[in-house]
Amino acid sequence: MKIFIANCTKQDNLFAYRIPETAGVKTQAIRMGSQAQIPGELNHIQVEGIIEQHRIYGLVTVEEFERMKVFVPFVIAR
């Protein structure tokens, strides 16, 4: 499964994440107002792990984004 992260902020971001069952932290640079693909083929459990890691920082899915009434810094699309 391929996923994309959209950066809705007004600054470039280095999106740091951990893939469950894999050692170390991975990063993906995302320019302000753009999106980037997380490299590799991820399974459902790995995608859900990345989502849960960043929920506390405001990450929402595309489906949730449509209902949001507050600023959302990051949106994930599967």
PDB file with SEQRES, HELIX, SHEET and CRYST1 records, atoms N, CA, C and O in Angstrom:
SEQRES   1 A   78  MET LYS ILE PHE ILE ALA ASN CYS THR LYS GLN ASP ASN          
SEQRES   2 A   78  LEU PHE ALA TYR ARG ILE PRO GLU THR ALA GLY VAL LYS          
SEQRES   3 A   78  THR GLN ALA ILE ARG MET GLY SER GLN ALA GLN ILE PRO          
SEQRES   4 A   78  GLY GLU LEU ASN HIS ILE GLN VAL GLU GLY ILE ILE GLU          
SEQRES   5 A   78  GLN HIS ARG ILE TYR GLY LEU VAL THR VAL GLU GLU PHE          
SEQRES   6 A   78  GLU ARG MET LYS VAL PHE VAL PRO PHE VAL ILE ALA ARG          
HELIX    1 AA1 HIS A   44  ARG A   55  1                                  12    
HELIX    2 AA2 VAL A   62  PHE A   65  1                                   4    
SHEET    1 AA1 2 ASN A  13  TYR A  17  0                                        
SHEET    2 AA1 2 LYS A  26  ILE A  30 -1                                        
SHEET    1 AA2 4 GLN A  35  ILE A  38  0                                        
SHEET    2 AA2 4 ILE A   3  ASN A   7 -1                                        
SHEET    3 AA2 4 PHE A  74  ALA A  77 -1                                        
SHEET    4 AA2 4 LEU A  59  THR A  61  1                                        
CRYST1    1.000    1.000    1.000  90.00  90.00  90.00 P 1           1          
ATOM      1  N   MET A   1       0.845  -1.163   0.000  1.00  0.00           N  
ATOM      2  CA  MET A   1       0.000   0.000   0.000  1.00  0.00           C  
ATOM      3  C   MET A   1       0.899   1.237   0.000  1.00  0.00           C  
ATOM      4  O   MET A   1       1.850   1.327   0.777  1.00  0.00           O  
ATOM      5  N   LYS A   2       0.594   2.159  -0.854  1.00  0.00           N  
ATOM      6  CA  LYS A   2       1.350   3.404  -0.907  1.00  0.00           C  
ATOM      7  C   LYS A   2       0.563   4.482  -0.175  1.00  0.00           C  
ATOM      8  O   LYS A   2      -0.662   4.550  -0.282  1.00  0.00           O  
ATOM      9  N   ILE A   3       1.279   5.329   0.577  1.00  0.00           N  
ATOM     10  CA  ILE A   3       0.599   6.414   1.276  1.00  0.00           C  
ATOM     11  C   ILE A   3       1.295   7.741   0.974  1.00  0.00           C  
ATOM     12  O   ILE A   3       2.492   7.794   0.691  1.00  0.00           O  
ATOM     13  N   PHE A   4       0.509   8.796   1.045  1.00  0.00           N  
ATOM     14  CA  PHE A   4       1.000  10.139   0.809  1.00  0.00           C  
ATOM     15  C   PHE A   4       0.656  11.000   2.016  1.00  0.00           C  
ATOM     16  O   PHE A   4      -0.417  10.859   2.603  1.00  0.00           O  
ATOM     17  N   ILE A   5       1.573  11.892   2.382  1.00  0.00           N  
ATOM     18  CA  ILE A   5       1.355  12.823   3.476  1.00  0.00           C  
ATOM     19  C   ILE A   5       1.338  14.226   2.883  1.00  0.00           C  
ATOM     20  O   ILE A   5       2.267  14.616   2.177  1.00  0.00           O  
ATOM     21  N   ALA A   6       0.279  14.985   3.170  1.00  0.00           N  
ATOM     22  CA  ALA A   6       0.186  16.372   2.722  1.00  0.00           C  
ATOM     23  C   ALA A   6       0.562  17.286   3.888  1.00  0.00           C  
ATOM     24  O   ALA A   6       0.088  17.103   5.009  1.00  0.00           O  
ATOM     25  N   ASN A   7       1.407  18.258   3.616  1.00  0.00           N  
ATOM     26  CA  ASN A   7       1.842  19.236   4.607  1.00  0.00           C  
ATOM     27  C   ASN A   7       1.017  20.503   4.390  1.00  0.00           C  
ATOM     28  O   ASN A   7       1.243  21.230   3.423  1.00  0.00           O  
ATOM     29  N   CYS A   8       0.070  20.770   5.276  1.00  0.00           N  
ATOM     30  CA  CYS A   8      -0.812  21.933   5.151  1.00  0.00           C  
ATOM     31  C   CYS A   8      -0.277  23.153   5.889  1.00  0.00           C  
ATOM     32  O   CYS A   8      -0.956  24.177   5.959  1.00  0.00           O  
ATOM     33  N   THR A   9       0.912  23.059   6.433  1.00  0.00           N  
ATOM     34  CA  THR A   9       1.488  24.172   7.188  1.00  0.00           C  
ATOM     35  C   THR A   9       2.196  25.148   6.255  1.00  0.00           C  
ATOM     36  O   THR A   9       2.313  24.910   5.053  1.00  0.00           O  
ATOM     37  N   LYS A  10       2.666  26.248   6.834  1.00  0.00           N  
ATOM     38  CA  LYS A  10       3.375  27.268   6.067  1.00  0.00           C  
ATOM     39  C   LYS A  10       4.885  27.163   6.261  1.00  0.00           C  
ATOM     40  O   LYS A  10       5.605  28.157   6.170  1.00  0.00           O  
ATOM     41  N   GLN A  11       5.347  25.957   6.526  1.00  0.00           N  
ATOM     42  CA  GLN A  11       6.788  25.721   6.638  1.00  0.00           C  
ATOM     43  C   GLN A  11       7.120  24.314   6.168  1.00  0.00           C  
ATOM     44  O   GLN A  11       6.285  23.412   6.240  1.00  0.00           O  
ATOM     45  N   ASP A  12       8.338  24.133   5.688  1.00  0.00           N  
ATOM     46  CA  ASP A  12       8.796  22.807   5.289  1.00  0.00           C  
ATOM     47  C   ASP A  12       8.865  21.926   6.531  1.00  0.00           C  
ATOM     48  O   ASP A  12       9.092  22.423   7.633  1.00  0.00           O  
ATOM     49  N   ASN A  13       8.672  20.629   6.358  1.00  0.00           N  
ATOM     50  CA  ASN A  13       8.657  19.726   7.492  1.00  0.00           C  
ATOM     51  C   ASN A  13       9.449  18.475   7.182  1.00  0.00           C  
ATOM     52  O   ASN A  13       9.417  17.964   6.062  1.00  0.00           O  
ATOM     53  N   LEU A  14      10.149  17.993   8.168  1.00  0.00           N  
ATOM     54  CA  LEU A  14      10.833  16.706   8.072  1.00  0.00           C  
ATOM     55  C   LEU A  14       9.971  15.716   8.854  1.00  0.00           C  
ATOM     56  O   LEU A  14      10.042  15.649  10.081  1.00  0.00           O  
ATOM     57  N   PHE A  15       9.165  14.958   8.134  1.00  0.00           N  
ATOM     58  CA  PHE A  15       8.204  14.034   8.728  1.00  0.00           C  
ATOM     59  C   PHE A  15       8.965  12.804   9.211  1.00  0.00           C  
ATOM     60  O   PHE A  15       9.464  12.021   8.403  1.00  0.00           O  
ATOM     61  N   ALA A  16       9.054  12.637  10.517  1.00  0.00           N  
ATOM     62  CA  ALA A  16       9.770  11.505  11.110  1.00  0.00           C  
ATOM     63  C   ALA A  16       8.748  10.459  11.562  1.00  0.00           C  
ATOM     64  O   ALA A  16       7.738  10.795  12.180  1.00  0.00           O  
ATOM     65  N   TYR A  17       9.015   9.212  11.255  1.00  0.00           N  
ATOM     66  CA  TYR A  17       8.077   8.143  11.601  1.00  0.00           C  
ATOM     67  C   TYR A  17       8.829   6.849  11.834  1.00  0.00           C  
ATOM     68  O   TYR A  17       9.964   6.674  11.389  1.00  0.00           O  
ATOM     69  N   ARG A  18       8.171   5.953  12.539  1.00  0.00           N  
ATOM     70  CA  ARG A  18       8.697   4.603  12.762  1.00  0.00           C  
ATOM     71  C   ARG A  18       7.750   3.616  12.104  1.00  0.00           C  
ATOM     72  O   ARG A  18       6.529   3.757  12.179  1.00  0.00           O  
ATOM     73  N   ILE A  19       8.321   2.634  11.471  1.00  0.00           N  
ATOM     74  CA  ILE A  19       7.507   1.556  10.908  1.00  0.00           C  
ATOM     75  C   ILE A  19       7.507   0.427  11.933  1.00  0.00           C  
ATOM     76  O   ILE A  19       8.566  -0.073  12.313  1.00  0.00           O  
ATOM     77  N   PRO A  20       6.299   0.021  12.386  1.00  0.00           N  
ATOM     78  CA  PRO A  20       6.242  -1.066  13.360  1.00  0.00           C  
ATOM     79  C   PRO A  20       7.039  -2.285  12.885  1.00  0.00           C  
ATOM     80  O   PRO A  20       7.026  -2.633  11.704  1.00  0.00           O  
ATOM     81  N   GLU A  21       7.718  -2.909  13.814  1.00  0.00           N  
ATOM     82  CA  GLU A  21       8.526  -4.107  13.575  1.00  0.00           C  
ATOM     83  C   GLU A  21       9.818  -3.821  12.819  1.00  0.00           C  
ATOM     84  O   GLU A  21      10.490  -4.749  12.370  1.00  0.00           O  
ATOM     85  N   THR A  22      10.174  -2.538  12.673  1.00  0.00           N  
ATOM     86  CA  THR A  22      11.417  -2.151  12.010  1.00  0.00           C  
ATOM     87  C   THR A  22      12.184  -1.215  12.938  1.00  0.00           C  
ATOM     88  O   THR A  22      11.599  -0.305  13.526  1.00  0.00           O  
ATOM     89  N   ALA A  23      13.471  -1.431  13.067  1.00  0.00           N  
ATOM     90  CA  ALA A  23      14.279  -0.601  13.960  1.00  0.00           C  
ATOM     91  C   ALA A  23      14.578   0.749  13.329  1.00  0.00           C  
ATOM     92  O   ALA A  23      14.729   0.863  12.113  1.00  0.00           O  
ATOM     93  N   GLY A  24      14.659   1.759  14.164  1.00  0.00           N  
ATOM     94  CA  GLY A  24      15.088   3.075  13.713  1.00  0.00           C  
ATOM     95  C   GLY A  24      13.963   3.988  13.264  1.00  0.00           C  
ATOM     96  O   GLY A  24      12.820   3.573  13.073  1.00  0.00           O  
ATOM     97  N   VAL A  25      14.338   5.247  13.106  1.00  0.00           N  
ATOM     98  CA  VAL A  25      13.411   6.286  12.665  1.00  0.00           C  
ATOM     99  C   VAL A  25      13.689   6.604  11.208  1.00  0.00           C  
ATOM    100  O   VAL A  25      14.846   6.702  10.798  1.00  0.00           O  
ATOM    101  N   LYS A  26      12.644   6.764  10.435  1.00  0.00           N  
ATOM    102  CA  LYS A  26      12.770   7.157   9.031  1.00  0.00           C  
ATOM    103  C   LYS A  26      12.234   8.570   8.900  1.00  0.00           C  
ATOM    104  O   LYS A  26      11.395   8.992   9.697  1.00  0.00           O  
ATOM    105  N   THR A  27      12.706   9.304   7.907  1.00  0.00           N  
ATOM    106  CA  THR A  27      12.230  10.667   7.690  1.00  0.00           C  
ATOM    107  C   THR A  27      11.894  10.887   6.222  1.00  0.00           C  
ATOM    108  O   THR A  27      12.442  10.241   5.330  1.00  0.00           O  
ATOM    109  N   GLN A  28      10.985  11.810   6.005  1.00  0.00           N  
ATOM    110  CA  GLN A  28      10.592  12.201   4.658  1.00  0.00           C  
ATOM    111  C   GLN A  28      10.403  13.718   4.657  1.00  0.00           C  
ATOM    112  O   GLN A  28       9.576  14.241   5.405  1.00  0.00           O  
ATOM    113  N   ALA A  29      11.162  14.419   3.825  1.00  0.00           N  
ATOM    114  CA  ALA A  29      11.007  15.871   3.710  1.00  0.00           C  
ATOM    115  C   ALA A  29       9.734  16.171   2.926  1.00  0.00           C  
ATOM    116  O   ALA A  29       9.470  15.576   1.881  1.00  0.00           O  
ATOM    117  N   ILE A  30       8.946  17.117   3.459  1.00  0.00           N  
ATOM    118  CA  ILE A  30       7.718  17.535   2.789  1.00  0.00           C  
ATOM    119  C   ILE A  30       7.708  19.060   2.767  1.00  0.00           C  
ATOM    120  O   ILE A  30       7.692  19.703   3.816  1.00  0.00           O  
ATOM    121  N   ARG A  31       7.718  19.625   1.579  1.00  0.00           N  
ATOM    122  CA  ARG A  31       7.708  21.085   1.430  1.00  0.00           C  
ATOM    123  C   ARG A  31       6.351  21.634   1.846  1.00  0.00           C  
ATOM    124  O   ARG A  31       5.337  20.939   1.777  1.00  0.00           O  
ATOM    125  N   MET A  32       6.348  22.885   2.276  1.00  0.00           N  
ATOM    126  CA  MET A  32       5.093  23.501   2.709  1.00  0.00           C  
ATOM    127  C   MET A  32       4.080  23.507   1.570  1.00  0.00           C  
ATOM    128  O   MET A  32       4.417  23.796   0.422  1.00  0.00           O  
ATOM    129  N   GLY A  33       2.841  23.186   1.906  1.00  0.00           N  
ATOM    130  CA  GLY A  33       1.774  23.191   0.922  1.00  0.00           C  
ATOM    131  C   GLY A  33       1.842  22.103  -0.128  1.00  0.00           C  
ATOM    132  O   GLY A  33       1.164  22.192  -1.152  1.00  0.00           O  
ATOM    133  N   SER A  34       2.651  21.070   0.104  1.00  0.00           N  
ATOM    134  CA  SER A  34       2.753  19.993  -0.889  1.00  0.00           C  
ATOM    135  C   SER A  34       2.590  18.642  -0.202  1.00  0.00           C  
ATOM    136  O   SER A  34       2.308  18.565   0.994  1.00  0.00           O  
ATOM    137  N   GLN A  35       2.769  17.601  -0.968  1.00  0.00           N  
ATOM    138  CA  GLN A  35       2.662  16.250  -0.415  1.00  0.00           C  
ATOM    139  C   GLN A  35       3.848  15.412  -0.869  1.00  0.00           C  
ATOM    140  O   GLN A  35       4.514  15.722  -1.857  1.00  0.00           O  
ATOM    141  N   ALA A  36       4.092  14.344  -0.122  1.00  0.00           N  
ATOM    142  CA  ALA A  36       5.185  13.436  -0.458  1.00  0.00           C  
ATOM    143  C   ALA A  36       4.738  12.012  -0.162  1.00  0.00           C  
ATOM    144  O   ALA A  36       3.941  11.766   0.743  1.00  0.00           O  
ATOM    145  N   GLN A  37       5.266  11.089  -0.941  1.00  0.00           N  
ATOM    146  CA  GLN A  37       4.965   9.680  -0.738  1.00  0.00           C  
ATOM    147  C   GLN A  37       5.947   9.095   0.263  1.00  0.00           C  
ATOM    148  O   GLN A  37       7.149   9.353   0.201  1.00  0.00           O  
ATOM    149  N   ILE A  38       5.420   8.309   1.181  1.00  0.00           N  
ATOM    150  CA  ILE A  38       6.278   7.548   2.081  1.00  0.00           C  
ATOM    151  C   ILE A  38       6.800   6.380   1.257  1.00  0.00           C  
ATOM    152  O   ILE A  38       6.002   5.603   0.733  1.00  0.00           O  
ATOM    153  N   PRO A  39       8.122   6.233   1.126  1.00  0.00           N  
ATOM    154  CA  PRO A  39       8.666   5.199   0.237  1.00  0.00           C  
ATOM    155  C   PRO A  39       8.380   3.775   0.713  1.00  0.00           C  
ATOM    156  O   PRO A  39       8.255   3.505   1.908  1.00  0.00           O  
ATOM    157  N   GLY A  40       8.284   2.894  -0.248  1.00  0.00           N  
ATOM    158  CA  GLY A  40       8.107   1.471   0.048  1.00  0.00           C  
ATOM    159  C   GLY A  40       6.660   1.041   0.017  1.00  0.00           C  
ATOM    160  O   GLY A  40       5.740   1.859   0.006  1.00  0.00           O  
ATOM    161  N   GLU A  41       6.486  -0.255   0.004  1.00  0.00           N  
ATOM    162  CA  GLU A  41       5.152  -0.856   0.072  1.00  0.00           C  
ATOM    163  C   GLU A  41       4.868  -1.167   1.527  1.00  0.00           C  
ATOM    164  O   GLU A  41       5.572  -1.966   2.145  1.00  0.00           O  
ATOM    165  N   LEU A  42       3.847  -0.545   2.073  1.00  0.00           N  
ATOM    166  CA  LEU A  42       3.501  -0.742   3.475  1.00  0.00           C  
ATOM    167  C   LEU A  42       2.231  -1.571   3.582  1.00  0.00           C  
ATOM    168  O   LEU A  42       1.354  -1.492   2.722  1.00  0.00           O  
ATOM    169  N   ASN A  43       2.138  -2.364   4.641  1.00  0.00           N  
ATOM    170  CA  ASN A  43       0.903  -3.110   4.863  1.00  0.00           C  
ATOM    171  C   ASN A  43      -0.027  -2.294   5.762  1.00  0.00           C  
ATOM    172  O   ASN A  43       0.353  -1.236   6.263  1.00  0.00           O  
ATOM    173  N   HIS A  44      -1.224  -2.784   5.959  1.00  0.00           N  
ATOM    174  CA  HIS A  44      -2.243  -2.060   6.721  1.00  0.00           C  
ATOM    175  C   HIS A  44      -1.787  -1.745   8.148  1.00  0.00           C  
ATOM    176  O   HIS A  44      -2.016  -0.642   8.644  1.00  0.00           O  
ATOM    177  N   ILE A  45      -1.152  -2.695   8.797  1.00  0.00           N  
ATOM    178  CA  ILE A  45      -0.693  -2.497  10.177  1.00  0.00           C  
ATOM    179  C   ILE A  45       0.361  -1.393  10.244  1.00  0.00           C  
ATOM    180  O   ILE A  45       0.339  -0.578  11.167  1.00  0.00           O  
ATOM    181  N   GLN A  46       1.274  -1.355   9.291  1.00  0.00           N  
ATOM    182  CA  GLN A  46       2.306  -0.320   9.259  1.00  0.00           C  
ATOM    183  C   GLN A  46       1.700   1.061   9.027  1.00  0.00           C  
ATOM    184  O   GLN A  46       2.107   2.035   9.662  1.00  0.00           O  
ATOM    185  N   VAL A  47       0.727   1.146   8.119  1.00  0.00           N  
ATOM    186  CA  VAL A  47       0.063   2.430   7.848  1.00  0.00           C  
ATOM    187  C   VAL A  47      -0.672   2.913   9.093  1.00  0.00           C  
ATOM    188  O   VAL A  47      -0.563   4.083   9.461  1.00  0.00           O  
ATOM    189  N   GLU A  48      -1.406   2.039   9.731  1.00  0.00           N  
ATOM    190  CA  GLU A  48      -2.125   2.416  10.951  1.00  0.00           C  
ATOM    191  C   GLU A  48      -1.152   2.845  12.047  1.00  0.00           C  
ATOM    192  O   GLU A  48      -1.454   3.755  12.819  1.00  0.00           O  
ATOM    193  N   GLY A  49       0.010   2.201  12.123  1.00  0.00           N  
ATOM    194  CA  GLY A  49       1.026   2.587  13.103  1.00  0.00           C  
ATOM    195  C   GLY A  49       1.529   3.999  12.875  1.00  0.00           C  
ATOM    196  O   GLY A  49       1.695   4.759  13.828  1.00  0.00           O  
ATOM    197  N   ILE A  50       1.774   4.358  11.622  1.00  0.00           N  
ATOM    198  CA  ILE A  50       2.236   5.710  11.293  1.00  0.00           C  
ATOM    199  C   ILE A  50       1.147   6.730  11.632  1.00  0.00           C  
ATOM    200  O   ILE A  50       1.441   7.797  12.172  1.00  0.00           O  
ATOM    201  N   ILE A  51      -0.099   6.406  11.317  1.00  0.00           N  
ATOM    202  CA  ILE A  51      -1.207   7.315  11.622  1.00  0.00           C  
ATOM    203  C   ILE A  51      -1.290   7.555  13.127  1.00  0.00           C  
ATOM    204  O   ILE A  51      -1.390   8.699  13.570  1.00  0.00           O  
ATOM    205  N   GLU A  52      -1.250   6.494  13.902  1.00  0.00           N  
ATOM    206  CA  GLU A  52      -1.366   6.634  15.359  1.00  0.00           C  
ATOM    207  C   GLU A  52      -0.199   7.410  15.956  1.00  0.00           C  
ATOM    208  O   GLU A  52      -0.387   8.136  16.933  1.00  0.00           O  
ATOM    209  N   GLN A  53       0.998   7.277  15.398  1.00  0.00           N  
ATOM    210  CA  GLN A  53       2.153   8.019  15.898  1.00  0.00           C  
ATOM    211  C   GLN A  53       1.943   9.520  15.776  1.00  0.00           C  
ATOM    212  O   GLN A  53       2.399  10.282  16.629  1.00  0.00           O  
ATOM    213  N   HIS A  54       1.256   9.953  14.726  1.00  0.00           N  
ATOM    214  CA  HIS A  54       1.149  11.379  14.428  1.00  0.00           C  
ATOM    215  C   HIS A  54      -0.209  11.986  14.720  1.00  0.00           C  
ATOM    216  O   HIS A  54      -0.397  13.185  14.515  1.00  0.00           O  
ATOM    217  N   ARG A  55      -1.155  11.199  15.191  1.00  0.00           N  
ATOM    218  CA  ARG A  55      -2.468  11.757  15.561  1.00  0.00           C  
ATOM    219  C   ARG A  55      -2.331  12.857  16.608  1.00  0.00           C  
ATOM    220  O   ARG A  55      -3.034  13.865  16.539  1.00  0.00           O  
ATOM    221  N   ILE A  56      -1.444  12.677  17.564  1.00  0.00           N  
ATOM    222  CA  ILE A  56      -1.293  13.680  18.625  1.00  0.00           C  
ATOM    223  C   ILE A  56      -0.741  15.002  18.079  1.00  0.00           C  
ATOM    224  O   ILE A  56      -0.843  16.034  18.742  1.00  0.00           O  
ATOM    225  N   TYR A  57      -0.162  14.978  16.886  1.00  0.00           N  
ATOM    226  CA  TYR A  57       0.362  16.188  16.255  1.00  0.00           C  
ATOM    227  C   TYR A  57      -0.617  16.758  15.230  1.00  0.00           C  
ATOM    228  O   TYR A  57      -0.286  17.716  14.531  1.00  0.00           O  
ATOM    229  N   GLY A  58      -1.811  16.188  15.130  1.00  0.00           N  
ATOM    230  CA  GLY A  58      -2.837  16.725  14.248  1.00  0.00           C  
ATOM    231  C   GLY A  58      -3.024  16.014  12.929  1.00  0.00           C  
ATOM    232  O   GLY A  58      -3.785  16.491  12.088  1.00  0.00           O  
ATOM    233  N   LEU A  59      -2.365  14.898  12.713  1.00  0.00           N  
ATOM    234  CA  LEU A  59      -2.528  14.149  11.462  1.00  0.00           C  
ATOM    235  C   LEU A  59      -3.930  13.567  11.390  1.00  0.00           C  
ATOM    236  O   LEU A  59      -4.411  12.976  12.356  1.00  0.00           O  
ATOM    237  N   VAL A  60      -4.585  13.734  10.249  1.00  0.00           N  
ATOM    238  CA  VAL A  60      -5.901  13.135  10.017  1.00  0.00           C  
ATOM    239  C   VAL A  60      -5.896  12.459   8.653  1.00  0.00           C  
ATOM    240  O   VAL A  60      -5.045  12.745   7.811  1.00  0.00           O  
ATOM    241  N   THR A  61      -6.844  11.567   8.444  1.00  0.00           N  
ATOM    242  CA  THR A  61      -6.989  10.933   7.132  1.00  0.00           C  
ATOM    243  C   THR A  61      -7.801  11.860   6.221  1.00  0.00           C  
ATOM    244  O   THR A  61      -8.433  12.805   6.694  1.00  0.00           O  
ATOM    245  N   VAL A  62      -7.779  11.588   4.939  1.00  0.00           N  
ATOM    246  CA  VAL A  62      -8.541  12.398   3.978  1.00  0.00           C  
ATOM    247  C   VAL A  62     -10.024  12.387   4.346  1.00  0.00           C  
ATOM    248  O   VAL A  62     -10.691  13.419   4.269  1.00  0.00           O  
ATOM    249  N   GLU A  63     -10.535  11.237   4.739  1.00  0.00           N  
ATOM    250  CA  GLU A  63     -11.949  11.118   5.103  1.00  0.00           C  
ATOM    251  C   GLU A  63     -12.289  12.002   6.301  1.00  0.00           C  
ATOM    252  O   GLU A  63     -13.354  12.619   6.325  1.00  0.00           O  
ATOM    253  N   GLU A  64     -11.405  12.071   7.290  1.00  0.00           N  
ATOM    254  CA  GLU A  64     -11.630  12.911   8.468  1.00  0.00           C  
ATOM    255  C   GLU A  64     -11.468  14.391   8.130  1.00  0.00           C  
ATOM    256  O   GLU A  64     -12.147  15.241   8.707  1.00  0.00           O  
ATOM    257  N   PHE A  65     -10.579  14.693   7.205  1.00  0.00           N  
ATOM    258  CA  PHE A  65     -10.284  16.077   6.844  1.00  0.00           C  
ATOM    259  C   PHE A  65     -11.524  16.825   6.374  1.00  0.00           C  
ATOM    260  O   PHE A  65     -11.696  18.003   6.685  1.00  0.00           O  
ATOM    261  N   GLU A  66     -12.375  16.152   5.635  1.00  0.00           N  
ATOM    262  CA  GLU A  66     -13.579  16.788   5.105  1.00  0.00           C  
ATOM    263  C   GLU A  66     -14.520  17.268   6.201  1.00  0.00           C  
ATOM    264  O   GLU A  66     -15.307  18.185   5.968  1.00  0.00           O  
ATOM    265  N   ARG A  67     -14.460  16.675   7.387  1.00  0.00           N  
ATOM    266  CA  ARG A  67     -15.341  17.056   8.496  1.00  0.00           C  
ATOM    267  C   ARG A  67     -14.688  18.021   9.475  1.00  0.00           C  
ATOM    268  O   ARG A  67     -15.359  18.521  10.378  1.00  0.00           O  
ATOM    269  N   MET A  68     -13.403  18.294   9.321  1.00  0.00           N  
ATOM    270  CA  MET A  68     -12.681  19.123  10.286  1.00  0.00           C  
ATOM    271  C   MET A  68     -13.078  20.587  10.165  1.00  0.00           C  
ATOM    272  O   MET A  68     -13.275  21.103   9.065  1.00  0.00           O  
ATOM    273  N   LYS A  69     -13.192  21.250  11.319  1.00  0.00           N  
ATOM    274  CA  LYS A  69     -13.512  22.677  11.349  1.00  0.00           C  
ATOM    275  C   LYS A  69     -12.371  23.483  11.934  1.00  0.00           C  
ATOM    276  O   LYS A  69     -12.499  24.689  12.140  1.00  0.00           O  
ATOM    277  N   VAL A  70     -11.256  22.823  12.202  1.00  0.00           N  
ATOM    278  CA  VAL A  70     -10.066  23.487  12.736  1.00  0.00           C  
ATOM    279  C   VAL A  70      -8.900  23.248  11.785  1.00  0.00           C  
ATOM    280  O   VAL A  70      -8.981  22.404  10.892  1.00  0.00           O  
ATOM    281  N   PHE A  71      -7.822  23.990  11.980  1.00  0.00           N  
ATOM    282  CA  PHE A  71      -6.631  23.827  11.156  1.00  0.00           C  
ATOM    283  C   PHE A  71      -6.048  22.431  11.338  1.00  0.00           C  
ATOM    284  O   PHE A  71      -5.942  21.936  12.460  1.00  0.00           O  
ATOM    285  N   VAL A  72      -5.677  21.810  10.244  1.00  0.00           N  
ATOM    286  CA  VAL A  72      -5.082  20.466  10.246  1.00  0.00           C  
ATOM    287  C   VAL A  72      -3.698  20.575   9.622  1.00  0.00           C  
ATOM    288  O   VAL A  72      -3.585  20.972   8.462  1.00  0.00           O  
ATOM    289  N   PRO A  73      -2.631  20.230  10.363  1.00  0.00           N  
ATOM    290  CA  PRO A  73      -1.282  20.364   9.803  1.00  0.00           C  
ATOM    291  C   PRO A  73      -0.913  19.297   8.787  1.00  0.00           C  
ATOM    292  O   PRO A  73      -0.200  19.595   7.828  1.00  0.00           O  
ATOM    293  N   PHE A  74      -1.373  18.065   8.964  1.00  0.00           N  
ATOM    294  CA  PHE A  74      -0.997  16.975   8.073  1.00  0.00           C  
ATOM    295  C   PHE A  74      -2.205  16.113   7.728  1.00  0.00           C  
ATOM    296  O   PHE A  74      -3.053  15.841   8.578  1.00  0.00           O  
ATOM    297  N   VAL A  75      -2.269  15.686   6.464  1.00  0.00           N  
ATOM    298  CA  VAL A  75      -3.338  14.805   5.998  1.00  0.00           C  
ATOM    299  C   VAL A  75      -2.687  13.614   5.320  1.00  0.00           C  
ATOM    300  O   VAL A  75      -1.736  13.770   4.554  1.00  0.00           O  
ATOM    301  N   ILE A  76      -3.200  12.420   5.602  1.00  0.00           N  
ATOM    302  CA  ILE A  76      -2.660  11.210   4.995  1.00  0.00           C  
ATOM    303  C   ILE A  76      -3.686  10.625   4.034  1.00  0.00           C  
ATOM    304  O   ILE A  76      -4.878  10.561   4.337  1.00  0.00           O  
ATOM    305  N   ALA A  77      -3.204  10.201   2.871  1.00  0.00           N  
ATOM    306  CA  ALA A  77      -4.055   9.560   1.865  1.00  0.00           C  
ATOM    307  C   ALA A  77      -3.501   8.181   1.573  1.00  0.00           C  
ATOM    308  O   ALA A  77      -2.294   8.005   1.408  1.00  0.00           O  
ATOM    309  N   ARG A  78      -4.385   7.213   1.510  1.00  0.00           N  
ATOM    310  CA  ARG A  78      -3.973   5.831   1.231  1.00  0.00           C  
ATOM    311  C   ARG A  78      -4.322   5.462  -0.178  1.00  0.00           C  
ATOM    312  O   ARG A  78      -4.056   4.339  -0.605  1.00  0.00           O  
TER     313      ARG A  78                                                      
END                                                                             
